[in-house]
Structures are given as structure tokens and as C-alpha cells.
């Protein structure tokens, strides 16, 4: 058991709704990626698109599952870390899908639609991250991780605008990863001082499923 909730049911419901919004946006991305894959003449490149698309769908399902688990105790920094890391996994998977599609297909219209759907996913992710930031900043922790969350938000924003520019996309994705790594490091440092060993082990054990 995760213990008693530290936020209201309204906040829990809002978190889950925002995670489900990411999932809904991802369904559109998946459909557009299938369209792109269908226009690929190279079977190997087509397979790359399909694999990347499945990875995005999986990462999104994990995000929703993670949200359901951590929402009641989202004020716990370990819960915040797990959810933010899960969101980062989705952002990376989206970038991988777009990159694979760009390498595999020359249909400008199909790629444009894919880019628009990818933007919707990233917008939904940013909405979720901002909500987490606002919860964390308004609680007893005093917004200790707000700066790192802001870095991730800025990096995902650049990722949106760099879609179609391979070099900038890779640079932005690396910035997302670096910012998230700094957040994870800070949370783990704090976790070492927690007295609730069972909760700590339970949360940390969820990590491999999100990677």
C-alpha cells in the first residue's frame, strides 16, 4: 500500500486526466505514424517506424499506469520523480517516432500531419509537467525541484519547434534527458534520508518499468 493520500481527490483526478490526455494525443500520433509507414517503399525503414510507434504507445501506457500509482502521494518527491521520468520517456519516444518517419518517408503531407500530432502529444506532456510543478511548488516541499522541471519544460518546447530539423531535435532531446537526470539525482539524494524504507523501495522498484 502507498499509504494515506497527501493531496485531495480532485488533484488526483486532475493528474490522471492530464495523463489520459497525453494518451489520447498519442493515439492520433500512432494513426499518423501508421499512415507514414504505409507509404514507405523500404521494408526495413518501414519496420523502424512501426517499432518506434509501438515504443511510443508503450511509454504512454506506462505514463498512465504510473500516474494511477503515484497520484495519491504526489507530494512525495520520489513520486514526482517517477512521474516526471515517465513523461520524459514519452517525449523521447515521440522524438524517435518522428525521426524514424522522416528517414523512411518522403511524403510531405503525411510527415506534416505526423508533426502536428507529435506537437499535440508534447503539448499534453507540458500541461502535465506544469501541473506537477504547481503542486510541488505549492506544497510543503517549497518547490525544491521547480528549476529542474522548468528546464524540462523549456527543452520539450524547443523539441516541438525543432521537429523537422534533425540536428536541433537531437540536441533538444539530449537537453530533456540532462535536465531530467539532474532532477532524478536530487530526488535520490533526498531519498537517502527518508525513514519510510518500504515506500522508498517500492517507488524505486518501479523505475525499471519506466525505462
Buried (B, 14 or more C-beta within 10 A) or exposed (E): EBEEBBBEEEBBEBBBEBBBBBBEBBEBBBEBBEBBBEBBEEEEBBBBBBEBBBBBBEBBEBBBBBBEBBBBBBBBBBBBBBBBBBBBBBBBBBBBBBBBBBEBBEBEEBBEBBBEBBBBBBBBBBEBBBBBBBBBBEBEBEBBBBEBBBBBBBBBBBBBEBBEEEEBBBBBBEBBBEBBEBBBEBBBEBBEEEEEEEBBEBBBEBBEEBE
